[in-house]
């Protein structure tokens, strides 16, 4: 299993990002609990897809879903970190 990426190294290019999310070049001034919660819920669903893909033996789909989950978690962590230090 891969080591989780550091929050600063993770890309933010997920296709189904909510339209209300702040662009990456705009720092968040306060944590949007809805946004963080939504990102973490989406990460949980991605992990569920990863588990299903692994059970089916589809390692490519497994890795894609794990990568997506890691990106979503890293984005949520950045939002919270920016709020704590901003």
Secondary structure, 3 states (H helix, E strand, C coil): CCCCCCCCCCCCCCCCCCCCCCCCCCCCCCCCHHHHHHHHHHHHHHHHHHHHHHHHCCHHHHHHHHHHHHHHHHHHHHHHHHHHHC
